[in-house]
Amino acid sequence: MRKAAVVLLLALLAGACSPASPPPSFDDARALADAATAATTSGGSAKFGTDVAVGSVRSKGQGQARFGAGGTSQVMTTDFIGEPMELRLVAGKLYAKVPEGSRDEVGAGKPWVVVAQDGTDPFSQVLGGSLAQLAAQNDPAHTLGEIRTAGTIVSAERTDLGGVAAEHYRVDLDLARLGTDLPAGLSADEAGRLGGKFPVELWLDDTHRPLQIVLDLSPILQGGEARITTRYTDWGAPVEIQPPPSGEVG
């Protein structure tokens, strides 16, 4: 009995003397966004995977991105329209590979089209806004800019994500403070009508590069699930991102 008591006492003393884990690095949303943006740029490149769940829409995507002071370039495949589609964002221009059965109607028989939110071509008019928003959500700078402008940190902890040490932040974004930089395709009229706040969760690695970002619009849309989850891996790995050959763009 005495031996057991001594062992318990030693264990308690060892626990008392062990150093406490340091607190998360940030308690201010602007400082958090600035540090993560700088880390993203210095990280250079990453692979990513995206899960979208908005109402009855469920889609997945995966790709690779290159980050820099001049903006983000990316290549991804997504099943957003119910079948695989490739998107490329290069030098600020978004390209989509048209499904083969639709190329005569949409791309003058060519496999690629340029997609624009305000484009007048049939493809852009139907999907331009959605695909541009999808590409934007893959770019950490987009969400980090929203956090910088309209975010308030409500909780922070040190944890791990898939076995990787991480800092986990929950940030509330105020729609009224976002101005015209609205998430997930919301229009200014919808934002004014809905109002309120919605959460973004952000996991950073030990150099403040994003590991995962979860955007959750469910609290303000109040019509079911509306969540976009983006995961980042292989920071700094070589990536191959080029625009489609000009002769293949309709």
Steps between C-alpha positions, in 0.01 A plus 500: 500500500783735592679421171188581300465833682862589422451417130184714487677790670791484255259496206317805633826686555618417148174633357526817705855564381439433131488819293156622397418512131542852360178677408400538134694768316217747433210660681434767235338415166703752299832370635386144432405582139821694433723221630314224316501703176876556523554130576284398205702718263835379634372141485496536124273211405272230639258227404139538609171314526156660526165369623190711428166433668238768424137390520465197277828571319789274593828519315869428545806645336874463512791682351820694550572869538791740479496805729686825460486876535350519149204280592408133501504256209337160525396187314215288633246237406149514646168322464312822572272458195447128560786378283877557508614842383845654495555864595816704460556844651809664351596869504153593625320320216277200573474221241255208505523180298159451340346151511549341159128479419454877546799638311320579175240711683735664751859506380473508120614139504809574710559338839564814709311822566583810701256539790406839643246603762373773268561311175235508227572155357252223592747309720589806709136606531406163647809406702734801501413626846498156664829387349675830574383475862616139520845600377512788748420271793803285415723805550581555871560869429129545425379373837791658686407835347145456632639416844720811492205722406213360702626231737500459876681207662262322737718201595852371447682184602804290430403161360590271212338433164559159348803452721649842417545755779265792436349815642121497464313832483128563486423842354163669463458706182259794504310529170442871553877564508584298188369758255499355149744217583230244570548125535354206311325705233286712731373817337507836678118493517505158665766611746299809595187294548666221697745695717667329794823311547630165388801292608825418325730239650868514418778252577860621460825304513800603709606756237143641475426346159136388465431129545121523479234770465129439563250767393153443649210714375234280658429739792395785270340310213281297737399266222719201570869433475725746318861408560823514299805312630843543342807303607862584409795257487849467350599860554796598283472199268557569127179569304427520127248773414467632147215655300346277233659524154356806330383296202278292729312796652166587340 
